[in-house]
Amino acid sequence: MPSHPPEGEPVPSDGSLPPASRSALGVRGFGVYVHVPFCASRCGYCDFNTYTATELGGGASTDAYADTALAEIELAARALGPASPPARTVFFGGGTPTLLPAADMVRLLRGIEQQFGLAAGAEVTTEANPESVDEAYLDQLRAGGFTRISLGMQSARPHVLAALDRRHTPGRAEQAVAAARRAGFEHVNLDLIYGTPGETDDDWQASLDAAIAAGVDHVSAYALIVEDGTRLSRQVATGQLSAPDDDVLADRYERAERTLTAAGLTWYEVSNWAADQEARCRHNGLYWRGGDWWGVGPGAHSHVAGTRWWNVRHPVSYADRLAHGRSPAQGREVLSESARQAEQVLLGVRLRDGLDLVDLSAAGRAASRRAVDDGLLDPAEHALGRAVLTLRGRLLADAVVRDLVD
């Protein structure tokens, strides 16, 4: 979610949507995102809307959070109305959702089920830091209906974890994976970050090898980005640390592709590899394919059929609005058809399934032919009417997208 969303237009106090968006709700699927804004400590590279106890200053707490979020879930059900489809996916992100008691996590899921319903076979995911879960906690989540867990491993090397300000020790992520498997989680993801200052090729290979050895069916691998306003950005600006090198990042990505593919994990989005179709993250698929979701929590973003809105960022302001029966939304925008089309290209071209060439403008189709000539799009797929990135194209995905949209 953007650190500084646009101003937008006002949102009705009851959270109601434009009739056109409400009538098209769920055509491309519907899910619920729950943002839990709490962290035990702030990682130096992170610019997400998260807060430690010190930063909150006693103005909000994990103890009251479930009740506050349930109030927004009830408001959402009223705003969407009885014709709202059941949620196909639910995703708890953060922050560190698993800083909430497991009973509260399950209570929030039950609230979503009561207000919206859960589709048969719904995917229910939570993010977690390895040190924030144990077997008893994971047993409660699994028994309560969670089906998937995503653990923030980031690296297998202690000095890399230290550079990222991560608190867990090497090996702890693998232990958490094993505990999740024993609890009955069929789908387990590990998040990795490459390009951290001080990380070597051997360090990155060790992290990939450790993730594979842990026995997960999904790996997400992200290049380190130096975000403005973070501790990492200040360290880079003052010369304490070196900024990630683009050539190094490209080499690390290619190494990830080779290693994960050899282990039976296939890329299906530029930064994501899965063992099979069932292991893919369906909730993220909603985002990538223009689906609908209601985002619960401070700073959470939502989208329904071309209407996008975002909540106030601070937990105290968020709780205060809901306590007074008002929508916590700060602003919204109704996307034009051209803006929706541009977003479809922006996100769709990053997928292994690619993008139908008919979804591109005439200029975009011409750009796609040039991209094939430049080795950025797969020629065989292009001949079948689809724009699918090659490995080189994945490394230059942002530039490819710009050409296809312009």
N, C-alpha and C positions, 0 to 999 in steps of 0.2 A: 504494500500500500504506500502511495506517495507520501513523503515527509511533509510536503506542503501542497495539499489539494487546492484546486481552484476555488474561487469564492462561490461560484454557482448561484442559482436562484433559491429563494426561500422554499422550505418544505412545509406543507401543512402540519399543524400541531398533532393531528391524528396519524400522520405518516401516510395518508392516502396517496394513490398513484394516479397519473393521467389515465383516463378510460382506455385509450388505445393500448397502453402497456399492460394494464390489468387484464384486458380481454385476451392478450396473446401470451399470458403467463404460462410457462412450462412447455411451450412448443418445442424448445430445444433442451428440455430437462430442467429440473429444479433441485437445488440443494440448499443447505444451511451452513454458514461459516460462523464459528464462535471464537471471537478473539479474547484471549485471556492475557491481560497486559502486564502480568507480574513476572519479575525475574529475581533470582537470588542475588545476582550481580550483573553489571553491564559489560558485555564483551566489547572490546575496543573497536571492532569493525562494524558494529551494529547500529543502524539508524532507524530500526523499527519503533513503533509506538509502544514502548515498554517502560516500566517503572520499577525501581527497587523500593524497599520500605522507606529508605531515607528520602528518596525523591518524592514519595507520596506525602511524607510528613504527617502521617497519621490521618490524612483526610479520606482515605479509602482503604479497604482491607480485603484480604482473601476470604475472610469469614463471611462477609456480607455479599460477596460478588455473585454467587449463584442466584440469590433472591433478586438482585438487580437485573441480571441477564434474563432471568425468567420473565420479568416484567416486560422487557423488550420483545421476547418471544410471543407473549400474549398480545402485545400491540401489533406485532407483525401479522399474527393470524387475523386480527380484526381488519387490518389494512388490506390484506390480500383477499379476504372473504372466504366463504364456504366452498367456492369453486377451486380453491388452491389445490394443486396436485400434491400427493405425498412426496416427501423428500427422498430422492434417489441416493443422495450422498449427504453426509454430515462430516465436517472437518473442524477439529479444535486446534487452533494455532495460537501463536503468541510472539513474544513472551514464552513462558514455560507453563502450558496448561496444567501439567502434572504437579505444579505447586499447590493446586486446589486439592482438597481431600478427594479421594476416589469416590466417596459417596456423593459429593457435590457434582462431580463429572457425570455420574450415572443419573443423578436427579435432573441435570440439564438435558441429557439425552431423552429422558422420559418426558420432560416438558415439551420438547420438539415433537416427540411421537404423539403426545396428546393433542397438541395444537394443529399439527400438519398431517400426522401419520408418517410412517416409514414404508417405502415401497418394499416389496418382497425382495430379499437379497440385498438390501441397502448396504452401501459401504459406509462404515463409521470409523474415521481415522482420528488419532490424536498425535500431535508432536510431543516429544519428551526429550529432556536432557538425560543422559545415561545415569547421572547421579541422583536423579529425582524420582526414580522408580525402583521398587523391589518386588519380590515375587508376590507378596500379599497384595500389593497395590495393583499389579498387573492381573492377578486372579480376579479382583473385584471389577476391573474394567471389562475383562473378557466376559465374565458372568453377566455384566450389566448390558452387554450388547455391542461393545466395541469390537471391530473386526480387523483393524489395521493399525499399526503403530509406526511412526517415523522418528528415528533416533538421531540426534545431532552428534555424530562421531567427529566429523571435521578432519581429524588426522590421527595417525597411530603413533606419532613421534612427540615426546614430551616437550621439546623446545619449540615445536610448531604450535602445540596447544598453548604454551605459555605466551607466544607472540600474539595469539588470537584472544588471550585472556579467558581461555576455557578452563573450567574448574575440575573436570573429571581427569582421571589418570589413564594412561594407555592401558588397554585391556578392559576397561570398565564398559565400553560400548558393546564389546563382544559378549561380556557377561550378561548385559541387559537383553541382547538379542536371544541368548539361550533361555533366559527367564521368560521372555515373551513367548517363545516357542513352547515352553513347558506349560504356560498358561493357556495355550490353545490358539494363539494368533497365527493364522495361516499366512498372512502377508505382513512382512517386516521390511522397512526401508532404512538405509543408512545414508545420511547426508555427509558429503565430503566437500572440502574447500581446497582448491589448489592455487598456487602462486603466492603463498604467504612469505613475507620477508624471512630469509634464512632457510627456507625449505629447499632441499636438493632433489634431484631426480630420484635418488634412492629413497628419500623420505616419502615422496609421492607414490613410488612403486610399493613401498611397505604399507602405505595406507590402503591402496587398492587391494593388495594381497590379503590384508587383514579383513577388509570388508567381505571379500569373497569367501575367505575361510570361515567367517561367522555364519555363513549359510543363509543369507538373506535372499529374497527374490526380487529386490528392487534396490537400485543405487541412484542417488542424485548427486551430481558432481558439478560444482559451481566455481567459476573463476572468482578470486577475491577482487572485490570492487572497493576502492577507497572512496567512501561516501563523505561528502562535506559535513562538517560539524562533529565528526566522530573523533575519538581519541587517536585512532589510527591515522586519520587525515592530518592531525596536528603533528604526529610523530614523523610523518612523511614530509610535511612542510618545513619542519625544523631540521631535517636531515638525520634524525635518529634512526629512521628506517628507510629503505629504498622502496619506491613504488613498484608494483608488479610490472615485469617486462612483457610486452605483447608477444614477442617471439617465444619466450619461455612458456607463457600461457598456452600458446598454440601447441607447443611440443607436449605439454602436460595433457592437453585435451586428446591429442592423438594417442598418447600412451594409455589414457583411460579407455578410449575406444578399442584399442587392441586387446587390452587386458580383460575388460568386461565382456567383450564379444567372445573371446576365447573361453571364458568361464560360462557361456551360455546365456548371458544377458544381452539383449538387443535394444539398441536405441529406438525410442518411439517419440521423443521430443528432444530437442538439442541437448538438454542437460539431464536427461532421464533415460535409464536403461531398466528393462524388466525381463523376467524369465519367460513370461508368456502374456497373453491377452488379459488373463484374470489378475495378474500381478500389477498391471498398470493402475495408476492412481486415477480413478474415475472422477473424483471431485475436481482435480486440476483440469481434467478433460472438459468440464463445464466451462471453465474460464477460457480455455483455448478454442472452444468451438462456439462461443457466443451464447452459452446457456444462461439460465437465471439462477440467482442465489440471493438470499437475505443474509447480510453480514451483521451479526450481533456483537456488541461490545464497543468500547471506546476506540474511535478512529477506524472502525470497520467500514469497508466499502461494500455496496450492494449493487445489483443490476437486475432489472426486470424488463425485458423486451424493449431495449433502447433507452430506458430511464436509469440513470446511474446516480447514486447518492452516497454520502459519507457522513459518519457520525462525528460529533465533537470528540476531540482527542483525549482530554484529561478525564480520568476515572471519576473525579469529584463532580465535574460538570455533567458528565454522563449520568451519574446516579441521581443528581439533583433534578435533571429534566424528567427522568422516569418517575421519581418520587412525586412529582407534580402532575403526572399523567400526560406528559408531553413527549413527542417524538424526540429522540436524541440526535436526529439528523441535523447537521450543520448547513448543508447545501446540496443541491442536485443539478443535473443537467440532462436535458432530453437530446439524445444524439440524433443528428441528421442522418439520412440514408447514406450519404457519402462518407460520413465519419464511421458509421457502422461497417461499411464495406471496407474502408481502410483498415479498421481493426481486425476484420476477418482475415485480410491478407497478412497483416502484421503477425498474427498469432498462428494462423493456419499453415503458413509456409515453414514454420519451425517444427512441424509434426512429420513423422515418418510417413504418414498417410498422404501428406502433401495437400495441395490445393488445386481444385479444378481450374483449368485455364479459362473457362468461360466466366469465372468470377473476377477475372482481371479486365481492366479497360483495354482498349486497343493499344494504347501506349504501354500498358503493363505487359501485354502479350508480346509486343515487340521487344521489351526489355528481357522477357523470359527467354526469347530466342538468343539474345546476346549472352545471357547467363549460361545457356547450354554451351555456346561456343567458347566461353571462358572457363568451362569446367566447373561451374557452380551449381548447375542443375543437371539431374540425371537425364541423358538423352533418350533412353528407352522409355522412361516414365513420361517424358515430354511428348513423345510420339503417341502415347496413349491418352494424352490430354490432361496430364497432371504436372504440377511443378513440385518436384521433390529434390531437396538439397543433396548434393554429394558431400563427402567428408570435407573437401575444401570449402564447399558452400556453407557448411555448418560453422566453420571457423570465421567466415565472413558474413554470417547470417544477417546482421544489422544492415550491412551495405546492400545485400541482395534485396531485402525488404524495401529499403528506400527506393531502389530502382523500380521495383514492381508496383509500388504505390504511386510514384510520381507520374 
